[in-house]
Amino acid sequence: MNRLLIIFVKNPEPGKVKTRLAKTIGDEAALAVYLKLLTNTHQTVDGLECDKAVYYSEYIDSEDNWENSRYQKHLQKGDDLGKRMFNAIREAFVSGYNSVCLIGSDIYGLTADIIAQAFNKLEINDIVLGPAEDGGYYLIGMKKPYSGVFQVSQWSTSTVLSDTIKLIEDQGLTFDKTQTLKDIDRAEDLKGTDLA
């Protein structure tokens, strides 16, 4: 298998997940939402025909729902989100993969078809992005570890996607996008979901 799907997760602890959401609904309720999102992500990716690796924020959990026999497990490394994503993607290419997609674990509308589509788009593009409604992205795929794409000046802002596209274009790389999806960051984002 030459494709790897990287799943970035936060270790589920009150006060450390969905912090923007927690300001409105409280730490425990935000944790409950995140646990549902983790379960949803697991169900979404489980049947995909590619290798899969879970990258944890704080510590590797060998007793969670991500089966040790089916999911590689690693720790995120780096002092900002861009460095953590780049380091994980670079590790994948060092390990011999030639097509890598990385996703977050908190996009409610993400489907297996969208991820499969992203891998297919990498057949003819250097990079693929999954845009989020808040101006960020929920997925990034690459055929090589392009470090310059992660030189965004500030993460978790509404310009992350546009800044990233500019960095891609400045390097003369080709890219495509998957469909735009909603991140769950505020109480109103819960409307129309079964997460509340």
Long-range contacts (C-beta under 8 A, 24 or more apart in sequence): 1-49, 1-50, 1-51, 2-96, 2-97, 2-98, 2-99, 3-50, 3-51, 3-97, 3-99, 3-100, 3-101, 3-119, 4-50, 4-51, 4-52, 4-53, 4-92, 4-95, 4-97, 4-99, 4-100, 4-101, 5-45, 5-48, 5-50, 5-51, 5-52, 5-53, 5-100, 5-101, 5-102, 5-103, 5-115, 6-52, 6-53, 6-55, 6-88, 6-89, 6-92, 6-100, 6-101, 6-102, 6-103, 7-41, 7-45, 7-52, 7-53, 7-54, 7-55, 7-66, 7-71, 7-102, 7-103, 7-105, 8-55, 8-57, 8-76, 8-84, 8-85, 8-88, 8-102, 8-103, 8-104, 8-105, 9-38, 9-41, 9-54, 9-55, 9-56, 9-57, 9-105, 10-34, 10-56, 10-57, 10-58, 10-105, 11-56, 11-57, 11-58, 11-59, 11-61, 12-38, 13-58, 16-57, 16-58, 18-106, 18-184, 18-185, 20-185, 20-186, 21-184, 21-185, 21-186, 21-187, 21-189, 24-186, 24-187, 25-187, 33-184, 33-190, 33-195, 33-196, 34-106, 36-194, 36-195, 37-105, 37-106, 37-107, 37-108, 37-184, 37-195, 38-65, 38-105, 39-65, 40-108, 40-110, 41-103, 41-105, 41-106, 41-107, 41-110, 42-66, 44-110, 44-111, 44-112, 44-115, 45-103, 45-112, 45-115, 47-112, 48-112, 48-115, 48-116, 50-119, 51-97, 53-88, 53-92, 55-84, 55-88, 80-155, 81-155, 81-156, 82-150, 82-151, 82-152, 82-155, 83-150, 85-140, 85-150, 86-145, 86-147, 86-150, 89-140, 89-142, 89-145, 90-145, 90-147, 93-144, 93-145, 98-143, 99-141, 99-143, 100-141, 100-142, 100-143, 101-128, 101-139, 101-140, 101-141, 102-139, 102-140, 102-141, 103-130, 103-138, 103-139, 104-138, 104-139, 104-183, 106-183, 106-184, 107-132, 107-138, 107-181, 107-182, 107-183, 107-184, 108-181, 108-182, 108-184, 108-193, 108-195, 109-181, 109-182, 110-138, 110-139, 110-181, 114-139, 114-178, 114-179, 114-181, 115-139, 117-178, 118-178, 121-176, 121-178, 124-174, 124-176, 125-174, 125-175, 125-176, 126-168, 126-173, 126-174, 126-175, 127-168, 127-173, 127-174, 127-175, 127-176, 128-175, 128-176, 128-177, 128-178, 129-161, 129-164, 129-165, 129-175, 129-176, 129-177, 129-178, 130-177, 130-178, 130-179, 130-181, 131-161, 131-177, 131-178, 131-179, 131-180, 131-181, 132-161, 132-180, 132-181, 132-182, 132-183, 133-180, 133-181, 133-182, 133-183, 134-158, 134-182, 134-183, 134-185, 135-159, 135-160, 135-161, 135-162, 136-160, 136-161, 136-183, 137-161, 137-164, 138-181, 138-183, 139-178, 140-164, 146-171, 146-173, 149-173
